[in-house]
Amino acid sequence: MLKIIRFFWGYVTFIASGKGPERFINLAAKAGVGLFNIKKCREKEELQCSVAASEYKALRRVAKKSCIKIRIQQKRGLPFVLKRYKKRKGLFVGFICFALILHFLSLYIWSINITGAEAIDKAELTSLISELGICAGTLKSELDTPMIEKTIMKNFSNIAWASVNVKGSRLSFELKERVEPPSLIPKTAPCNIKASKEGQITRLEVYEGTPEVKLGDAATTGQLLVSGIIEDDFGACSIKHAEAKVYALTKRALKAEVELCQKEKQSTGKKVTRKRLKLFGIKLPLTLRSPPNGDFEKIVQINDINFLGISLPASYYKEVWTQMAEKEVKLSPEEALQKANEELEKREQTELSEAKIISKRKVERILNGRAVVEADYSCEEDISQKEEIKMEG
């Protein structure tokens, strides 16, 4: 920070030669002149010092009093740069015009960014933003961000919240999608707990309700495990919201198949590149090629153009079209079995994520041009499932 301040005010580096340079430094300090970057030169009785440009004249009296000769070595800082170019008025006019244009452009929105809208139709959201009159070139002062947020929330029921922020000339939409909660029975509603799967009971954790099974019992799908009807010591019955976890040993089976002969789309090596520049919302083609016909995959790269960290109203678009062709790929039995095992592991992680696997028996085989992997699991899992007790009036 000190170096920056000295640059803006300007400073002079000089050589002080003569006998008694220490007296020169003391007299300068006494006169209120701040010397810095003091270095002793190789030659005897010489010092290299720096001083603020505005204080250099005061050093002449100090140097005369201490019998020291001073001579300027370098002049540095903004005042000397401006003095050097003061006759070139075009530079100053150009700089002022550049600053005014930059300020004028900063009053507008030149880029729009949307984040968090993964499951939301971006085309529909972009259309809504356009209907609100928001596009590249919109004045920032005309934006009513609370109104925009409310409109987005109103038109998209699956958005939990929306935040519209203006940073520089960039307008960003940060969206959070709503996560639908699972359908739960209210705590005030009476319910029973029934079995969601077949299995042998291994553990009972009953918090509320009357157990209808015991350890070691076999349970079938839909069987009553814990009743919401509770009888007290006096024989009076009340209906409660049953709460329990019932763990059972269950049998699960998963299967994965992979064809030995598969058809895959592969690149033929032919590519078509199209480029364009988007300036102030206007698309300017940089290549005259039209989109190719046929089976092509398109990849679009968008690069916003920045200057000194400021987003300019310009974007560079590059489209790469790659021709694809369907080819037959033959897998060896080992490769096919490996892919089938990978698929089985994915299904296992998804479908058995809440179960504790006790044992697993896997069979691999090649059957009718397919690699087949089958696995039988013995698991321990919570099979409790709540079912509301319907009260008829």
Secondary structure as a PSIPRED ss2 file (coil, helix, strand):
# PSIPRED VFORMAT (PSIPRED V4.0)

   1 M C   1.000  0.000  0.000
   2 L H   0.000  1.000  0.000
   3 K H   0.000  1.000  0.000
   4 I H   0.000  1.000  0.000
   5 I H   0.000  1.000  0.000
   6 R H   0.000  1.000  0.000
   7 F H   0.000  1.000  0.000
   8 F H   0.000  1.000  0.000
   9 W H   0.000  1.000  0.000
  10 G C   1.000  0.000  0.000
  11 Y E   0.000  0.000  1.000
  12 V E   0.000  0.000  1.000
  13 T E   0.000  0.000  1.000
  14 F E   0.000  0.000  1.000
  15 I E   0.000  0.000  1.000
  16 A E   0.000  0.000  1.000
  17 S E   0.000  0.000  1.000
  18 G C   1.000  0.000  0.000
  19 K C   1.000  0.000  0.000
  20 G C   1.000  0.000  0.000
  21 P H   0.000  1.000  0.000
  22 E H   0.000  1.000  0.000
  23 R H   0.000  1.000  0.000
  24 F H   0.000  1.000  0.000
  25 I H   0.000  1.000  0.000
  26 N H   0.000  1.000  0.000
  27 L H   0.000  1.000  0.000
  28 A H   0.000  1.000  0.000
  29 A H   0.000  1.000  0.000
  30 K H   0.000  1.000  0.000
  31 A C   1.000  0.000  0.000
  32 G C   1.000  0.000  0.000
  33 V C   1.000  0.000  0.000
  34 G C   1.000  0.000  0.000
  35 L E   0.000  0.000  1.000
  36 F E   0.000  0.000  1.000
  37 N E   0.000  0.000  1.000
  38 I E   0.000  0.000  1.000
  39 K E   0.000  0.000  1.000
  40 K E   0.000  0.000  1.000
  41 C C   1.000  0.000  0.000
  42 R C   1.000  0.000  0.000
  43 E C   1.000  0.000  0.000
  44 K C   1.000  0.000  0.000
  45 E C   1.000  0.000  0.000
  46 E E   0.000  0.000  1.000
  47 L E   0.000  0.000  1.000
  48 Q E   0.000  0.000  1.000
  49 C E   0.000  0.000  1.000
  50 S E   0.000  0.000  1.000
  51 V E   0.000  0.000  1.000
  52 A E   0.000  0.000  1.000
  53 A H   0.000  1.000  0.000
  54 S H   0.000  1.000  0.000
  55 E H   0.000  1.000  0.000
  56 Y H   0.000  1.000  0.000
  57 K H   0.000  1.000  0.000
  58 A H   0.000  1.000  0.000
  59 L H   0.000  1.000  0.000
  60 R H   0.000  1.000  0.000
  61 R H   0.000  1.000  0.000
  62 V H   0.000  1.000  0.000
  63 A H   0.000  1.000  0.000
  64 K H   0.000  1.000  0.000
  65 K H   0.000  1.000  0.000
  66 S C   1.000  0.000  0.000
  67 C C   1.000  0.000  0.000
  68 I C   1.000  0.000  0.000
  69 K E   0.000  0.000  1.000
  70 I E   0.000  0.000  1.000
  71 R E   0.000  0.000  1.000
  72 I E   0.000  0.000  1.000
  73 Q E   0.000  0.000  1.000
  74 Q E   0.000  0.000  1.000
  75 K E   0.000  0.000  1.000
  76 R E   0.000  0.000  1.000
  77 G C   1.000  0.000  0.000
  78 L H   0.000  1.000  0.000
  79 P H   0.000  1.000  0.000
  80 F H   0.000  1.000  0.000
  81 V H   0.000  1.000  0.000
  82 L H   0.000  1.000  0.000
  83 K H   0.000  1.000  0.000
  84 R H   0.000  1.000  0.000
  85 Y C   1.000  0.000  0.000
  86 K C   1.000  0.000  0.000
  87 K C   1.000  0.000  0.000
  88 R C   1.000  0.000  0.000
  89 K H   0.000  1.000  0.000
  90 G H   0.000  1.000  0.000
  91 L H   0.000  1.000  0.000
  92 F H   0.000  1.000  0.000
  93 V H   0.000  1.000  0.000
  94 G H   0.000  1.000  0.000
  95 F H   0.000  1.000  0.000
  96 I H   0.000  1.000  0.000
  97 C H   0.000  1.000  0.000
  98 F H   0.000  1.000  0.000
  99 A H   0.000  1.000  0.000
 100 L H   0.000  1.000  0.000
 101 I H   0.000  1.000  0.000
 102 L H   0.000  1.000  0.000
 103 H H   0.000  1.000  0.000
 104 F H   0.000  1.000  0.000
 105 L H   0.000  1.000  0.000
 106 S C   1.000  0.000  0.000
 107 L C   1.000  0.000  0.000
 108 Y E   0.000  0.000  1.000
 109 I E   0.000  0.000  1.000
 110 W C   1.000  0.000  0.000
 111 S E   0.000  0.000  1.000
 112 I E   0.000  0.000  1.000
 113 N E   0.000  0.000  1.000
 114 I E   0.000  0.000  1.000
 115 T E   0.000  0.000  1.000
 116 G C   1.000  0.000  0.000
 117 A C   1.000  0.000  0.000
 118 E C   1.000  0.000  0.000
 119 A C   1.000  0.000  0.000
 120 I C   1.000  0.000  0.000
 121 D C   1.000  0.000  0.000
 122 K H   0.000  1.000  0.000
 123 A H   0.000  1.000  0.000
 124 E H   0.000  1.000  0.000
 125 L H   0.000  1.000  0.000
 126 T H   0.000  1.000  0.000
 127 S H   0.000  1.000  0.000
 128 L H   0.000  1.000  0.000
 129 I H   0.000  1.000  0.000
 130 S H   0.000  1.000  0.000
 131 E H   0.000  1.000  0.000
 132 L C   1.000  0.000  0.000
 133 G C   1.000  0.000  0.000
 134 I C   1.000  0.000  0.000
 135 C C   1.000  0.000  0.000
 136 A C   1.000  0.000  0.000
 137 G C   1.000  0.000  0.000
 138 T E   0.000  0.000  1.000
 139 L E   0.000  0.000  1.000
 140 K H   0.000  1.000  0.000
 141 S H   0.000  1.000  0.000
 142 E H   0.000  1.000  0.000
 143 L C   1.000  0.000  0.000
 144 D C   1.000  0.000  0.000
 145 T H   0.000  1.000  0.000
 146 P H   0.000  1.000  0.000
 147 M H   0.000  1.000  0.000
 148 I H   0.000  1.000  0.000
 149 E H   0.000  1.000  0.000
 150 K H   0.000  1.000  0.000
 151 T H   0.000  1.000  0.000
 152 I H   0.000  1.000  0.000
 153 M H   0.000  1.000  0.000
 154 K H   0.000  1.000  0.000
 155 N H   0.000  1.000  0.000
 156 F C   1.000  0.000  0.000
 157 S C   1.000  0.000  0.000
 158 N C   1.000  0.000  0.000
 159 I E   0.000  0.000  1.000
 160 A E   0.000  0.000  1.000
 161 W E   0.000  0.000  1.000
 162 A E   0.000  0.000  1.000
 163 S E   0.000  0.000  1.000
 164 V E   0.000  0.000  1.000
 165 N E   0.000  0.000  1.000
 166 V E   0.000  0.000  1.000
 167 K E   0.000  0.000  1.000
 168 G C   1.000  0.000  0.000
 169 S C   1.000  0.000  0.000
 170 R E   0.000  0.000  1.000
 171 L E   0.000  0.000  1.000
 172 S E   0.000  0.000  1.000
 173 F E   0.000  0.000  1.000
 174 E E   0.000  0.000  1.000
 175 L E   0.000  0.000  1.000
 176 K E   0.000  0.000  1.000
 177 E E   0.000  0.000  1.000
 178 R C   1.000  0.000  0.000
 179 V C   1.000  0.000  0.000
 180 E C   1.000  0.000  0.000
 181 P C   1.000  0.000  0.000
 182 P C   1.000  0.000  0.000
 183 S C   1.000  0.000  0.000
 184 L C   1.000  0.000  0.000
 185 I C   1.000  0.000  0.000
 186 P C   1.000  0.000  0.000
 187 K C   1.000  0.000  0.000
 188 T C   1.000  0.000  0.000
 189 A C   1.000  0.000  0.000
 190 P C   1.000  0.000  0.000
 191 C E   0.000  0.000  1.000
 192 N E   0.000  0.000  1.000
 193 I E   0.000  0.000  1.000
 194 K E   0.000  0.000  1.000
 195 A E   0.000  0.000  1.000
 196 S C   1.000  0.000  0.000
 197 K C   1.000  0.000  0.000
 198 E C   1.000  0.000  0.000
 199 G E   0.000  0.000  1.000
 200 Q E   0.000  0.000  1.000
 201 I E   0.000  0.000  1.000
 202 T E   0.000  0.000  1.000
 203 R E   0.000  0.000  1.000
 204 L E   0.000  0.000  1.000
 205 E E   0.000  0.000  1.000
 206 V E   0.000  0.000  1.000
 207 Y E   0.000  0.000  1.000
 208 E E   0.000  0.000  1.000
 209 G C   1.000  0.000  0.000
 210 T E   0.000  0.000  1.000
 211 P E   0.000  0.000  1.000
 212 E C   1.000  0.000  0.000
 213 V C   1.000  0.000  0.000
 214 K C   1.000  0.000  0.000
 215 L C   1.000  0.000  0.000
 216 G C   1.000  0.000  0.000
 217 D C   1.000  0.000  0.000
 218 A E   0.000  0.000  1.000
 219 A E   0.000  0.000  1.000
 220 T C   1.000  0.000  0.000
 221 T C   1.000  0.000  0.000
 222 G C   1.000  0.000  0.000
 223 Q C   1.000  0.000  0.000
 224 L E   0.000  0.000  1.000
 225 L E   0.000  0.000  1.000
 226 V E   0.000  0.000  1.000
 227 S E   0.000  0.000  1.000
 228 G C   1.000  0.000  0.000
 229 I E   0.000  0.000  1.000
 230 I E   0.000  0.000  1.000
 231 E E   0.000  0.000  1.000
 232 D C   1.000  0.000  0.000
 233 D C   1.000  0.000  0.000
 234 F C   1.000  0.000  0.000
 235 G C   1.000  0.000  0.000
 236 A C   1.000  0.000  0.000
 237 C E   0.000  0.000  1.000
 238 S E   0.000  0.000  1.000
 239 I E   0.000  0.000  1.000
 240 K C   1.000  0.000  0.000
 241 H E   0.000  0.000  1.000
 242 A C   1.000  0.000  0.000
 243 E E   0.000  0.000  1.000
 244 A E   0.000  0.000  1.000
 245 K E   0.000  0.000  1.000
 246 V E   0.000  0.000  1.000
 247 Y E   0.000  0.000  1.000
 248 A E   0.000  0.000  1.000
 249 L E   0.000  0.000  1.000
 250 T E   0.000  0.000  1.000
 251 K E   0.000  0.000  1.000
 252 R E   0.000  0.000  1.000
 253 A E   0.000  0.000  1.000
 254 L E   0.000  0.000  1.000
 255 K E   0.000  0.000  1.000
 256 A E   0.000  0.000  1.000
 257 E E   0.000  0.000  1.000
 258 V E   0.000  0.000  1.000
 259 E E   0.000  0.000  1.000
 260 L C   1.000  0.000  0.000
 261 C E   0.000  0.000  1.000
 262 Q E   0.000  0.000  1.000
 263 K E   0.000  0.000  1.000
 264 E E   0.000  0.000  1.000
 265 K E   0.000  0.000  1.000
 266 Q E   0.000  0.000  1.000
 267 S E   0.000  0.000  1.000
 268 T E   0.000  0.000  1.000
 269 G E   0.000  0.000  1.000
 270 K E   0.000  0.000  1.000
 271 K E   0.000  0.000  1.000
 272 V E   0.000  0.000  1.000
 273 T E   0.000  0.000  1.000
 274 R E   0.000  0.000  1.000
 275 K E   0.000  0.000  1.000
 276 R E   0.000  0.000  1.000
 277 L E   0.000  0.000  1.000
 278 K E   0.000  0.000  1.000
 279 L E   0.000  0.000  1.000
 280 F C   1.000  0.000  0.000
 281 G C   1.000  0.000  0.000
 282 I E   0.000  0.000  1.000
 283 K E   0.000  0.000  1.000
 284 L E   0.000  0.000  1.000
 285 P E   0.000  0.000  1.000
 286 L C   1.000  0.000  0.000
 287 T C   1.000  0.000  0.000
 288 L C   1.000  0.000  0.000
 289 R C   1.000  0.000  0.000
 290 S C   1.000  0.000  0.000
 291 P C   1.000  0.000  0.000
 292 P C   1.000  0.000  0.000
 293 N C   1.000  0.000  0.000
 294 G C   1.000  0.000  0.000
 295 D C   1.000  0.000  0.000
 296 F E   0.000  0.000  1.000
 297 E E   0.000  0.000  1.000
 298 K E   0.000  0.000  1.000
 299 I E   0.000  0.000  1.000
 300 V E   0.000  0.000  1.000
 301 Q E   0.000  0.000  1.000
 302 I E   0.000  0.000  1.000
 303 N E   0.000  0.000  1.000
 304 D E   0.000  0.000  1.000
 305 I E   0.000  0.000  1.000
 306 N E   0.000  0.000  1.000
 307 F E   0.000  0.000  1.000
 308 L C   1.000  0.000  0.000
 309 G C   1.000  0.000  0.000
 310 I E   0.000  0.000  1.000
 311 S E   0.000  0.000  1.000
 312 L E   0.000  0.000  1.000
 313 P E   0.000  0.000  1.000
 314 A E   0.000  0.000  1.000
 315 S E   0.000  0.000  1.000
 316 Y E   0.000  0.000  1.000
 317 Y E   0.000  0.000  1.000
 318 K E   0.000  0.000  1.000
 319 E E   0.000  0.000  1.000
 320 V E   0.000  0.000  1.000
 321 W E   0.000  0.000  1.000
 322 T E   0.000  0.000  1.000
 323 Q E   0.000  0.000  1.000
 324 M E   0.000  0.000  1.000
 325 A E   0.000  0.000  1.000
 326 E E   0.000  0.000  1.000
 327 K E   0.000  0.000  1.000
 328 E E   0.000  0.000  1.000
 329 V E   0.000  0.000  1.000
 330 K E   0.000  0.000  1.000
 331 L C   1.000  0.000  0.000
 332 S C   1.000  0.000  0.000
 333 P H   0.000  1.000  0.000
 334 E H   0.000  1.000  0.000
 335 E H   0.000  1.000  0.000
 336 A H   0.000  1.000  0.000
 337 L H   0.000  1.000  0.000
 338 Q H   0.000  1.000  0.000
 339 K H   0.000  1.000  0.000
 340 A H   0.000  1.000  0.000
 341 N H   0.000  1.000  0.000
 342 E H   0.000  1.000  0.000
 343 E H   0.000  1.000  0.000
 344 L H   0.000  1.000  0.000
 345 E H   0.000  1.000  0.000
 346 K H   0.000  1.000  0.000
 347 R H   0.000  1.000  0.000
 348 E H   0.000  1.000  0.000
 349 Q H   0.000  1.000  0.000
 350 T H   0.000  1.000  0.000
 351 E H   0.000  1.000  0.000
 352 L C   1.000  0.000  0.000
 353 S C   1.000  0.000  0.000
 354 E C   1.000  0.000  0.000
 355 A C   1.000  0.000  0.000
 356 K E   0.000  0.000  1.000
 357 I E   0.000  0.000  1.000
 358 I E   0.000  0.000  1.000
 359 S E   0.000  0.000  1.000
 360 K E   0.000  0.000  1.000
 361 R E   0.000  0.000  1.000
 362 K E   0.000  0.000  1.000
 363 V E   0.000  0.000  1.000
 364 E E   0.000  0.000  1.000
 365 R E   0.000  0.000  1.000
 366 I E   0.000  0.000  1.000
 367 L E   0.000  0.000  1.000
 368 N C   1.000  0.000  0.000
 369 G C   1.000  0.000  0.000
 370 R E   0.000  0.000  1.000
 371 A E   0.000  0.000  1.000
 372 V E   0.000  0.000  1.000
 373 V E   0.000  0.000  1.000
 374 E E   0.000  0.000  1.000
 375 A E   0.000  0.000  1.000
 376 D E   0.000  0.000  1.000
 377 Y E   0.000  0.000  1.000
 378 S E   0.000  0.000  1.000
 379 C E   0.000  0.000  1.000
 380 E E   0.000  0.000  1.000
 381 E E   0.000  0.000  1.000
 382 D E   0.000  0.000  1.000
 383 I C   1.000  0.000  0.000
 384 S E   0.000  0.000  1.000
 385 Q E   0.000  0.000  1.000
 386 K E   0.000  0.000  1.000
 387 E E   0.000  0.000  1.000
 388 E E   0.000  0.000  1.000
 389 I C   1.000  0.000  0.000
 390 K C   1.000  0.000  0.000
 391 M C   1.000  0.000  0.000
 392 E C   1.000  0.000  0.000
 393 G C   1.000  0.000  0.000
